[in-house]
């Protein structure tokens, strides 16, 4: 059984990496030579999830609200949380 795991995983990876045909809407968009705008938002080193200063600033809920408003304007918005998340604060230990 252990000998089968690697070939099976390789098959799944290769299947997942296949190129797929464009949908009608996507191909129409590309045919009209429109530019596609991609927004990338990245935050680093989040040590506090909750708001600070008695709820007056900070907090990931505010970050999510800002991200959602940007994504509503541009659906091609990618959000990345890089760096430390909740560690080394006491909340993360």
C-alpha positions as a printed Julia matrix, in Angstrom:
93×3 Matrix{Float64}:
   0.0    0.0     0.0
   2.83   2.41    0.82
   4.27   1.87   -2.66
   1.0    3.07   -4.2
   0.81   6.37   -2.31
   3.47   8.2    -4.35
   2.05   7.27   -7.78
  -1.48   8.11   -6.65
  -0.41  11.5    -5.26
   1.56  12.2    -8.42
  -1.53  11.42  -10.48
  -3.69  13.77   -8.42
  -1.11  16.55   -8.72
  -0.82  16.1   -12.48
  -4.6   16.03  -12.83
  -4.91  19.21  -10.77
  -2.29  21.02  -12.84
  -3.98  20.37  -16.18
  -4.79  23.4   -18.26
  -8.48  23.93  -18.69
 -10.33  25.55  -21.54
 -11.52  29.1   -20.98
 -15.17  29.7   -20.33
 -17.23  31.71  -22.79
 -17.2   34.83  -20.62
 -13.45  34.66  -20.11
 -12.76  34.13  -23.8
 -15.05  37.03  -24.73
 -13.19  39.26  -22.29
  -9.84  38.27  -23.77
 -11.09  38.79  -27.32
 -12.07  42.37  -26.55
  -8.47  43.13  -25.46
  -9.53  44.44  -22.06
  -6.89  44.76  -19.39
  -7.33  42.56  -16.35
  -6.45  44.36  -13.13
  -5.27  42.23  -10.22
  -4.97  43.76   -6.76
  -2.66  42.1    -4.27
  -3.07  42.9    -0.59
  -0.52  41.6     1.88
  -0.25  42.08    5.61
   2.56  40.86    7.84
   3.17  40.01   11.46
  -0.33  40.04   12.94
  -0.01  39.79   16.71
  -3.48  40.95   17.74
  -6.73  39.63   16.33
  -8.98  41.83   18.44
  -9.25  45.59   18.22
  -7.11  47.69   20.57
  -7.64  51.01   22.36
 -11.1   49.96   23.58
 -12.13  48.97   20.04
 -11.1   52.27   18.47
  -8.36  50.87   16.22
  -6.93  47.68   14.81
  -8.45  44.24   14.63
  -8.8   41.74   11.83
 -12.51  42.53   11.48
 -11.52  45.97   10.2
  -8.98  44.39    7.86
 -11.67  42.03    6.53
 -14.05  44.94    5.96
 -11.44  46.86    3.98
 -10.53  43.75    2.01
 -14.19  43.07    1.18
 -14.78  46.64    0.0
 -11.73  46.43   -2.29
 -12.82  43.0    -3.57
 -16.29  44.38   -4.36
 -14.66  46.99   -6.59
 -12.3   44.45   -8.18
 -13.12  40.72   -7.99
  -9.52  39.89   -8.96
  -8.24  40.76   -5.49
  -5.83  38.4    -3.77
  -5.24  38.66   -0.02
  -2.16  37.21    1.68
  -1.33  37.0     5.36
   2.43  36.58    5.51
   4.85  36.64    8.4
   3.92  35.76   11.96
   0.31  35.19   12.88
  -0.59  35.52   16.57
   2.88  34.46   17.63
   4.95  35.44   19.7
   2.13  37.12   21.63
   0.7   35.44   24.72
  -2.46  34.73   22.75
  -0.48  32.43   20.45
   1.24  30.43   23.2
